[in-house]
Amino acid sequence: MRLLFFFLFCGALGAQAPTPLADGSVPLARGHAPGEQHHHLVLENSYVRAYNVIVPARESTLLHRHDEDYAYVAIGPADVLNAVLDKPEIHVQLKDGDVRFARGGFSHVARNLSDVSFHNVTIALLRPQGAVRNLCEKIVEGPLGDCDTKLDVKDRPGIGPIGYKARGWFETEEVRADLATLDGGSSHSDSASPLDRLLVVLAEGELEVMSPSKPAPKLHGSDVLWLSAGLAFTFTNSARGPSRFLLLSFKDSAASKSATNPWSGRLALLPFRPEQSSEYFFDAFISPLPIVSAGTHNRTQLP
């Protein structure tokens, strides 16, 4: 009986292991299919797959493949060696909140050189992105673009102006990335956006998001939330210090199209908790998705 249980257990482990690809790498998780073990799939729809990536101190990911273009945001500082297959290794250092864009179509290993865990949220962009241009920050080669800043601040006696500020970081033909800061003890009401958006809370962040007839989930660092087009939201930071979060807006998701979008009108809150089982992630949001093959890779990309 013990021998039978051992073989059944080994078979179950084998069934959960990702199948290596032709170059020896493993894919990232999608749908019910498992993937590279440090990339935890937390949200999936027809626009994105979002992964909470955690690599313990002095450890490495498996050799894994990025098929689609993607963006990622650092959750805390990072010191990483990026080893792209058949390319020279690149040493990359990141600050909390650094946002990057990378072209897909490559395989690599990320080695954590730090004595603390390397943590980021990686967002695979499932639709063709086209050209990329900088806004307020230099994300790719090329000049800075229009640096528009959205402000919603109020003067507090004895404190000064506090409130909400958002700056554009980069945009593609399909996505715009903004980094927002909400001061402690303040709120910001967003008018109904014509676009679907993905929200990612940065390290040390604490945020409540409310919309009409919807609950107010409390988000913390690395939590993600899908904000459907056509809904108004109020962001509240009850903490003492500021909370920062990334907002990705999807340009071809105008409200007129959202009626045919199976995710329209739904909040998708999928915080990653290490103690939760994989079934929690995969059973929450599953839909058939296209695979978009992208062009040349950017050697400074990370998981």
Secondary structure in CASP SS format (residue, H / E / C, confidence):
PFRMAT SS
TARGET T0000
AUTHOR 0000-0000-0000
METHOD secondary structure of the structure
MODEL  1
M C 1.00
R H 1.00
L H 1.00
L H 1.00
F H 1.00
F H 1.00
F H 1.00
L H 1.00
F H 1.00
C H 1.00
G H 1.00
A H 1.00
L H 1.00
G H 1.00
A H 1.00
Q H 1.00
A C 1.00
P C 1.00
T C 1.00
P C 1.00
L C 1.00
A C 1.00
D C 1.00
G C 1.00
S C 1.00
V E 1.00
P C 1.00
L C 1.00
A C 1.00
R E 1.00
G C 1.00
H C 1.00
A E 1.00
P C 1.00
G C 1.00
E C 1.00
Q C 1.00
H C 1.00
H E 1.00
H E 1.00
L E 1.00
V E 1.00
L E 1.00
E E 1.00
N C 1.00
S C 1.00
Y C 1.00
V E 1.00
R E 1.00
A E 1.00
Y E 1.00
N E 1.00
V E 1.00
I E 1.00
V E 1.00
P C 1.00
A C 1.00
R C 1.00
E C 1.00
S E 1.00
T C 1.00
L C 1.00
L C 1.00
H E 1.00
R E 1.00
H E 1.00
D C 1.00
E C 1.00
D C 1.00
Y E 1.00
A E 1.00
Y E 1.00
V E 1.00
A E 1.00
I C 1.00
G C 1.00
P C 1.00
A E 1.00
D E 1.00
V E 1.00
L E 1.00
N E 1.00
A E 1.00
V E 1.00
L C 1.00
D C 1.00
K C 1.00
P C 1.00
E C 1.00
I E 1.00
H E 1.00
V E 1.00
Q E 1.00
L E 1.00
K C 1.00
D C 1.00
G C 1.00
D C 1.00
V E 1.00
R E 1.00
F E 1.00
A E 1.00
R C 1.00
G C 1.00
G C 1.00
F E 1.00
S E 1.00
H E 1.00
V E 1.00
A E 1.00
R E 1.00
N E 1.00
L C 1.00
S C 1.00
D C 1.00
V C 1.00
S C 1.00
F E 1.00
H E 1.00
N E 1.00
V E 1.00
T E 1.00
I E 1.00
A E 1.00
L E 1.00
L C 1.00
R C 1.00
P C 1.00
Q C 1.00
G C 1.00
A C 1.00
V E 1.00
R E 1.00
N E 1.00
L C 1.00
C C 1.00
E C 1.00
K C 1.00
I C 1.00
V C 1.00
E C 1.00
G C 1.00
P C 1.00
L C 1.00
G C 1.00
D C 1.00
C C 1.00
D C 1.00
T E 1.00
K E 1.00
L E 1.00
D E 1.00
V E 1.00
K E 1.00
D E 1.00
R E 1.00
P C 1.00
G C 1.00
I C 1.00
G E 1.00
P E 1.00
I E 1.00
G E 1.00
Y E 1.00
K E 1.00
A E 1.00
R E 1.00
G E 1.00
W E 1.00
F E 1.00
E E 1.00
T E 1.00
E C 1.00
E C 1.00
V E 1.00
R E 1.00
A E 1.00
D E 1.00
L E 1.00
A E 1.00
T E 1.00
L E 1.00
D C 1.00
G C 1.00
G C 1.00
S E 1.00
S E 1.00
H E 1.00
S E 1.00
D E 1.00
S C 1.00
A C 1.00
S C 1.00
P C 1.00
L C 1.00
D E 1.00
R E 1.00
L E 1.00
L E 1.00
V E 1.00
V E 1.00
L C 1.00
A C 1.00
E C 1.00
G C 1.00
E E 1.00
L E 1.00
E E 1.00
V E 1.00
M E 1.00
S C 1.00
P C 1.00
S C 1.00
K C 1.00
P C 1.00
A C 1.00
P C 1.00
K E 1.00
L E 1.00
H E 1.00
G C 1.00
S C 1.00
D C 1.00
V E 1.00
L E 1.00
W E 1.00
L E 1.00
S C 1.00
A C 1.00
G C 1.00
L C 1.00
A C 1.00
F E 1.00
T E 1.00
F E 1.00
T E 1.00
N E 1.00
S C 1.00
A C 1.00
R C 1.00
G C 1.00
P C 1.00
S E 1.00
R E 1.00
F E 1.00
L E 1.00
L E 1.00
L E 1.00
S E 1.00
F E 1.00
K C 1.00
D C 1.00
S C 1.00
A C 1.00
A H 1.00
S H 1.00
K H 1.00
S H 1.00
A C 1.00
T C 1.00
N C 1.00
P C 1.00
W C 1.00
S C 1.00
G C 1.00
R C 1.00
L C 1.00
A E 1.00
L E 1.00
L C 1.00
P C 1.00
F C 1.00
R C 1.00
P C 1.00
E C 1.00
Q C 1.00
S C 1.00
S H 1.00
E H 1.00
Y H 1.00
F H 1.00
F H 1.00
D H 1.00
A H 1.00
F C 1.00
I C 1.00
S C 1.00
P C 1.00
L C 1.00
P C 1.00
I C 1.00
V C 1.00
S C 1.00
A C 1.00
G C 1.00
T C 1.00
H C 1.00
N C 1.00
R C 1.00
T C 1.00
Q C 1.00
L C 1.00
P C 1.00
END
